[in-house]
Amino acid sequence: MQQIKIFKSIESELSALEEEINAWITEERATVINIFGNIAPQSPSGPGMGSFSSSDVLITVLFEK
């Protein structure tokens, strides 16, 4: 039976997110069918509106156990 697992992080922590996903796949012995994601750009914030906070990253893993 197919299932999904959703991972959420921020753009500045992509390496940690990759490590988390890879560790989860290994620990669960999941057979990955598909991985897809989305990045939600942030609006400028702060003085002068020139700086951006880190964007949200959402990764969905479609898998079978």
Secondary structure, DSSP 8 states (H G I E B T S, - for coil): -EEEEEEEEEGGGHHHHHHHHHHHHHHHT-EEEEEEEEEE---EESGGG-EE---EEEEEEEEE-
